[in-house]
Amino acid sequence: MTWLGGWVVMRRWGEMIKFSHSVFALPFALMATFMAGRAAYDAGDAAQKHPAGVLIALIVCCMVAARSAAMTFNRLVDAGLDGRNPRTAGRALPAGTVSRAQAALFLALASAAFVLCSAGFWWVSGNAWPVMLSVPVLAYLFFYSYTKRFTRWSHFVLGSAIAMSPPASWLAVHPASLGWPAVVLGGAVILWIGGFDIIYACQDVEADRREGLHSLPARLGVGPALWIARAAHAATVACLLVLVSLGGLGGWYLLGVAMVAVLLLLENALVRPTDLSRVNMAFFTVNGVISLLLGVLTIADVLSRG
């Protein structure tokens, strides 16, 4: 296979699992990682404030593997629906550029990689919690793919699946200090992800109604659904503000929260019931900037405070 051919294959698989979307959840996992590292240092259980590089690497590998497995499972479950939706008919499985057998093999490999990386914490630091919970975590990630078939709140189920990453990362670094800061950070992720998934689902109202799916835009209409997304994003900012005192965070973090609030206002202003032409800008660009900015400024805040 030539380099060009290899690049085409990698791009095809990356597009199928939306690898670029890893930017949404990974910064929140790393925020929890560094907050847990500081908690371990404050408790006298670590020699330095920031977590060891090997723990950070394991968390990144777990995040990539779990997300790859979850997205591949979703593509397999939804292949028929995607093929009947003009917006998604060109995806790898319905278009036939990736076979179901290839996707199933990739799913098995990504799932195994997640379990093995979770076991790495046991080997490196004697922490067995990640590997013990790895299979239940995968099961919940896979469960999400079925929820839009029976509940209009599937957007927040997706949020809760992704929101496992901050508490899971904290648990992997310092189980003894796992508590409300990780829970509130997870709550912010649920509301943020749920809100922007509602916005994204507005593109598929007619297809969802035709298929009998239970997205909020399909069940309530685009206008009411967008108001729920706005309320969820307002609650996201509230959760992030609560985290200031719970997590012992300061100026850099507050700057990040202020930027997030402005960007969420922009995101919700970009999409209107009568104009969905800027959904992709709201979904991809704005949310990517939100997660990266908040992640960098939170980690900077943790490392700068004694």
N, C-alpha and C positions, 0 to 999 in steps of 0.2 A: 504494500500500500504506500503510495506517495505521501509526502508531507501534506500536500493539498487535500488528498483523499482523507487522510487522518483528521485534518482540521474540519472537513465537512461532516464527518461522522461525529466528532466531539460536539460540534455546533448543533447537530440534529438532536443528540441526546440532551445537551444542555437546554435546548429550547423545549424539549418534551417535559422535562422536570422543572422548567423555569428556574434554572440554577441561579440566575441573577437576582431572584427574589429572596435569596438567602440574606441579603442586606437588610431585610425588614426585621428579622428575629435575632440574628446573631449579635448585633450591638447590645440588645437587652440581656442576652445571656452573659456577655462579657461585663456589663455593668454589675450584674449580680456576682460574677466571679471576683471582681476587684473589691466589692463591698464585703463579700465573705472573707477575702484575704485580709482585709483590714480588721474584721471582727476576730479572726484567728490571731492576728498580731496583738490586738488589744487584750485578748484572753491569755496571752502568753503561750499560745500553742504554735506560733510561727516565729521564725527569726527575722522576717522582713514583712513589710506591710503589703507588698504585692505578692500574689500567688506565684508559685514556681512555674517556670516556662513549660515544663512537661504537663502540668495540670491545664494550663491554658490551651496547649496543643490538643490535649485529649478532648476538651470541651468543644473546640472548633471541629474536630473530627466527628464527634458525636452529633453535633448540630447538622453538619453536612450530610452524614449518613442517614440520620433519622428523617431529614427533610426529603432526601432523594427517595427513600423508601416510601414515604407518605405520598409524595407526588406521583410516583410511578403507580402505586396502588390506586390512587384517584383516577389516573388516566385509564387504567385497565377497567375499573368499575364503570366509568363514564364514557367509554369508547363509543358505544351505540348512540348515546345522547349527543356527544360531540359531533358525530357524523351527520346527524340530522339538523344541526344548528349551523346556519351559514357562516357565522362568525368563527366557529371552532372546527369546521369540517376539514380544514387544512392541517390540523395537528397530526403528529407523526403516526399515531395508531389508526385513526379513521382514514388517513391518506395512504396508509400502507407502507410508509417509508421505514417504520419499525414494526416488526411482527409481534403478536401477542406472546409468542414463545420467548423472543428476545427480551421483551419487557418483563416477563415473569422471572427470567434468569437474573436480570438486573435488580429486580425487587428482592430476590433471595440474597444476592450478594450485598446489597445495601443494608438489608436487615441484619445479616450476619456481621457486617462491619460495625454496625451500631452496637450490637451486643458485645463484640470483642473490644471495642473502644471503651465501653462502659466497664468491662472487666479490668481495663487498664488502671482504673483508680484503685482497685483492690490490690493489684500488683505493686503500684507505685507507693501508695500511702496506707494500705490496709483498710480502705473504705469500701465495704461491700454493698452499700446502699445502691449505687448506680446500676450494678449488674443485676441485683435482685429485682429492681424495678424496670429494667430495660424491656422485658417482654410486655408487661402491662402498659407501659408507655406506648410501645408500637401498636398494641391492640387499640388503644384510644385514638391514636393518630389515624388508624385505618377506619375506625368507626365513623369518623366525621364524614367520610365519603358517601355514606348512606343517609345522612340526616336530612338533606334537602328533599328526600322522598317522603318525609312524614312530618317535618316541623318547619315553620317559618323562621325559627330562631337558629337555623343552621349557621348563620353568619357568626353568631357568638359561640357556637360550639367550635367552629374553626378558631376563633379567638382564644378559647380556653385550651385548645390543643397546642397552639403556638405559645400560649402563656405558661405552659409547663416549663419552658426553658429557663426563666430566672430562678424559680425555686429549685429546679433540678440542678442547675449550675451551683447554686449556693450549697445544696446538699452534698454535691461532689467535692467541694472545697473544704467546708467546715460544718458538718452536720449539727454540731452542738449549738451553733448560733442561729440556726434556721428559725425564722419567726415572722413577725408582722411586716418588716421591711420587704422581704421576698414576696409575701402574699400581696401587699399593696402594689408592688411593681408588677406582679403578675396580673392583678386586676386592671391596671392601666393598659397592659397589653391586650387583654380581652376586649376592652372597650374600644381601643384604637383600631385593632384588627377588625372587629365586628363592624365598626362604623365604615371603614373604607371598603370592606367586602360588600356591604349594602350598596355603596356607590357603584362598585364594579358590576354588581348584579343588575343594575338598571339597564345595562346594554341588552340583557337577554329576557326581557319581560315577555315578549310574545312567544319565544321558544319555550320558556319555562311554563307558561300557561298551556301551551299546546301539549307539552309532555306531562302536565299535571304535577309539576314540581312546586315546592312550597317556599320559594324565596319571598322575602318581605316585599320587594317591588312588585312581584307578580300577584301577591295576595292582597296587598293594601293599596297598590298604585305607587307610581314613582314619587309623587309629591309627599305623601305621608311617610314613605320609607326614608326619603332624604331628611325629613325632620327627625326621625329616629337616629339617623347617622349623626346629625348635628348634636343631638342630646348626648349621644355616646361619646363624641369627641370633647364636649364640654366636661363630661364626667372624667374623661382621661386626664385633662389638665388638673382637675381637682385632686385626683389620685396622686399625680406627680407632685403637687404642692404638699399633700399630706406626708409624702415621703421625706420632705426636708427635715422635719423634726424626728421622724422615726428612724431615718437612716443617717442622721448626723451630717447632713450635706449642707453646702454653703453657696458662695457666690457664683462659682463656675457652673454649678448645677442649676441654680436659679436662672442664670443667663440662658442655659439650654432650655429650660421650661418656658421662659418667655418667648424664645424663638419657636418652640413647638406650638405654642398658642397662636402665634401669628400665622405660622404655616398651615395649621388646621383651619383657621379662618379662611385663608386663601384657598385651600383644598375644597372646602364646602361652597365657596363663592364661585368656583370654576364650573360647578355642575348645577344645572337647573332642570326642572321637569320638562321644560320646552327646548332644552339645548344640552344634549349629552355628548357633543362633539369633543369635549375636552376631558372625558373620563380618563383616558389613558394618561394624560398629563397629571391629573389629580392622583391617579393610582400609583403610577410608577415613579415619576419624578419627585413629586412633593413628599410622598411617604419615604422614599429612599433618603432624601435629605433630612427628614425628621429623625429617622433612626440613627443615621450616622452622626449628626450634630449632637443629639442628646447622648449617644454612647461616648463620643470623644470627650465632651465637656464633663460628663459624670465621672469618667475614669480620671480625668485631670483633677477634678475636685477631690476625689478620694485620695489620690497620691500627694496632693498639695497640703492636705490637712493633717495635723498631728494627732 
